[in-house]
């Protein structure tokens, strides 16, 4: 069997460390509950998107 230098062991240890960290992060995301993102009313969201695309100001309902 060929002799392996320190570079080989460094690459193997680094790969193993990356794999372990990926597993820890994945398990952490599955176990830890995540807060839901704030919900926006669909109508207000559609109006905001329309204003953003047309560069118009909000319509005043009293007019």
C-alpha positions as YAML, in Angstrom:
chain: A
units: angstrom
residues:
- id: 1
  name: UNK
  ca: [0.00, 0.00, 0.00]
- id: 2
  name: UNK
  ca: [1.25, 3.45, -0.84]
- id: 3
  name: UNK
  ca: [2.28, 5.80, 1.95]
- id: 4
  name: UNK
  ca: [-0.16, 8.63, 2.45]
- id: 5
  name: UNK
  ca: [1.09, 12.09, 3.27]
- id: 6
  name: UNK
  ca: [-0.36, 14.72, 5.56]
- id: 7
  name: UNK
  ca: [-2.25, 16.35, 2.69]
- id: 8
  name: UNK
  ca: [-4.33, 13.21, 2.18]
- id: 9
  name: UNK
  ca: [-5.27, 13.07, 5.85]
- id: 10
  name: UNK
  ca: [-6.09, 16.78, 5.87]
- id: 11
  name: UNK
  ca: [-8.44, 16.36, 2.88]
- id: 12
  name: UNK
  ca: [-10.11, 13.34, 4.48]
- id: 13
  name: UNK
  ca: [-10.53, 15.14, 7.84]
- id: 14
  name: UNK
  ca: [-11.88, 18.27, 6.15]
- id: 15
  name: UNK
  ca: [-14.40, 16.27, 4.13]
- id: 16
  name: UNK
  ca: [-15.53, 14.41, 7.22]
- id: 17
  name: UNK
  ca: [-15.88, 17.68, 9.15]
- id: 18
  name: UNK
  ca: [-18.02, 19.21, 6.38]
- id: 19
  name: UNK
  ca: [-20.25, 16.13, 6.30]
- id: 20
  name: UNK
  ca: [-20.71, 16.18, 10.09]
- id: 21
  name: UNK
  ca: [-21.53, 19.90, 10.10]
- id: 22
  name: UNK
  ca: [-24.05, 19.42, 7.29]
- id: 23
  name: UNK
  ca: [-25.75, 16.65, 9.29]
- id: 24
  name: UNK
  ca: [-25.84, 18.79, 12.44]
- id: 25
  name: UNK
  ca: [-27.38, 21.73, 10.56]
- id: 26
  name: UNK
  ca: [-29.96, 19.49, 8.88]
- id: 27
  name: UNK
  ca: [-30.97, 17.82, 12.13]
- id: 28
  name: UNK
  ca: [-31.10, 21.21, 13.85]
- id: 29
  name: UNK
  ca: [-33.48, 22.58, 11.24]
- id: 30
  name: UNK
  ca: [-35.73, 19.54, 11.55]
- id: 31
  name: UNK
  ca: [-35.81, 19.57, 15.35]
- id: 32
  name: UNK
  ca: [-35.99, 23.29, 16.10]
- id: 33
  name: UNK
  ca: [-39.42, 24.86, 15.47]
- id: 34
  name: UNK
  ca: [-39.25, 27.84, 13.17]
- id: 35
  name: UNK
  ca: [-41.48, 30.89, 13.51]
- id: 36
  name: UNK
  ca: [-43.82, 31.51, 10.58]
- id: 37
  name: UNK
  ca: [-43.18, 34.47, 8.35]
- id: 38
  name: UNK
  ca: [-45.52, 37.41, 8.92]
- id: 39
  name: UNK
  ca: [-48.55, 37.10, 6.69]
- id: 40
  name: UNK
  ca: [-49.82, 40.00, 4.59]
- id: 41
  name: UNK
  ca: [-53.40, 40.26, 3.42]
- id: 42
  name: UNK
  ca: [-53.58, 39.11, -0.22]
- id: 43
  name: UNK
  ca: [-55.56, 42.18, -1.35]
- id: 44
  name: UNK
  ca: [-53.10, 44.63, 0.20]
- id: 45
  name: UNK
  ca: [-50.23, 42.64, -1.27]
- id: 46
  name: UNK
  ca: [-51.75, 42.77, -4.76]
- id: 47
  name: UNK
  ca: [-52.35, 46.51, -4.47]
- id: 48
  name: UNK
  ca: [-48.80, 47.10, -3.29]
- id: 49
  name: UNK
  ca: [-47.42, 45.05, -6.17]
- id: 50
  name: UNK
  ca: [-49.58, 46.99, -8.63]
- id: 51
  name: UNK
  ca: [-48.37, 50.32, -7.25]
- id: 52
  name: UNK
  ca: [-44.78, 49.16, -7.36]
- id: 53
  name: UNK
  ca: [-45.05, 48.19, -11.01]
- id: 54
  name: UNK
  ca: [-46.93, 51.32, -12.14]
- id: 55
  name: UNK
  ca: [-45.21, 53.86, -9.86]
- id: 56
  name: UNK
  ca: [-48.62, 55.17, -8.80]
- id: 57
  name: UNK
  ca: [-49.56, 56.44, -5.35]
- id: 58
  name: UNK
  ca: [-52.20, 54.71, -3.20]
- id: 59
  name: UNK
  ca: [-55.77, 55.55, -4.16]
- id: 60
  name: UNK
  ca: [-57.67, 57.65, -1.65]
- id: 61
  name: UNK
  ca: [-61.03, 55.95, -0.95]
- id: 62
  name: UNK
  ca: [-62.65, 59.29, 0.04]
- id: 63
  name: UNK
  ca: [-62.36, 60.65, -3.52]
...
